[in-house]
Amino acid sequence: MHLDDMFERAEDYRAESAGVEHEVRVCMAASCQSSGAQPVFAALSEGGQGDACRVKAVGCMGLCSAGPLVAVAEVAAPNEAPVLYRDVRAADAPDILASVGRQPVERLRCPTDQPFFTRQQRIVLANAGIIDPDSFKGYVAAGGYFALIQALTEMTPAEVVQEVTKSDLRGRGGGGYPTGLKWSTVAKMPPGQKYVICNADEGDPGAFMDRAVLESDPHRILEGMAIAAYAVGANKGYVYVRAEYPLAVERIATAIRKAKRAGFMGNRIAETQFSFDVEIRLGAGAFVCGEETALMASIEGLRGQPRPRPPYPAQAGLWGYPTLINNVETYANIAPIIREGGDWFAGIGTERSKGTKVFALAGTIRNTGLIEVPMGTTLRDIIEVIGGGIPGGKAFKAVQTGGPSGGCLPAAMLDIPVDYDSLRELGTIMGSGGMIIMDETSSMVDVARYFMEFCMSESCGKCVPCRAGTLQMHGLLDKIAKARGSAQDLALLEELCDMVQATSLCGLGQTAPNPVLSTLRYFREEYEERLAAAQV
């Protein structure tokens, strides 16, 4: 198969929709389903399927706080923003269907010219809310699997690695390690058994980026994994996803099945010599299994605990073989990079952080949901402009970036660009992309205690610094939060932070002190107020 064959196949799939003038797209991601999208979809399907109007289930549209969301799009004008409806109920179906091609239903309308939509640049989320995630034909019609065929028929594995290296893509799982460098390390290992793993074990509180991508565009992940496998010389892959994501698991399983049936997964993919198969492995919800060596142990059927490095997974990973591990968002960037070129991707973002980043906005913010913006966008733009600011007339106080491994930044830092290096300099990290926004009513001591309790509970217990250190730090934070602490307790807390950070085995323990250190750095007066209250 060649690219010309793919173009013909895509044209054939698009021709199957000839005569359809409008699409009524219903968001069927987990967020909208939890607010009642299923009866909305049923009501629209019962009354709206016809030759000129098609009702379609799609993935996440982004503005989760306004769900269930329904969009009415004109098929002949794909570049025009659809009419978007928010807070839709099944009883609204007749009015929406009657409005197709006519005047919109104003009482339900959600403006699409607001910054939440206009300030985004979608690469990873390009298909989200537009294609049916369960439709192989829909993905191909939108340009899916073109990059895989291009890589297999027009590029050598080394050229694929070179293009990814040229893009300066950094791992979107949190560490920010150069993707091309990781790929080249695995590719340079001697020929033989190699593995590719997609880390979809998203455990940060308030984070739902990977879940939404898997639910909205699962074939994009499979295509990225297949390109990676071709580049590094692997023939077997695993998607490691937590069992708490049943819809994501269902959709990636459906995508694997349909890709195999169509010849884009399995033996001799697209009539080439390349073979690649993918299996799903379910995680039991252990946060530590987001760490790559613990994840591999879990896939092997062992207890999910990290091991010392080196050797690194690229050298001796799954069952001792060279293994490439990237997260969902990293793989979702691969197909566009191959299609458009590494230089195109490197032209987006900042000097050392290229491309876009998907963020999950949660907490006290008007526009809770999923966004994708260029690297270097300021926190102020993300929170106040795109996110709509703080509701209820309250003032912004802090944003937690990077989940339990990250830190809290105050209002004085709102104008910093969001990229790997800027956040690290301020004592936090980008992480996988979760952002929890807090208003003036939040206690930063309580926030630090909450995240320390999370890390304490999720510690696998293998190393003493993390197992015992997080327990002791939580106890000290509890004393201070309850106004029973002393200056000596605070000094001991800071000493423990340094010890746990410096001596823990894996990233869980090494970053567990970040919420404490960042709140001490920017909100120390709140700790001192609790200490003063203890002396009364």
Disulfide bonds with the S-S distance in Angstrom:
none
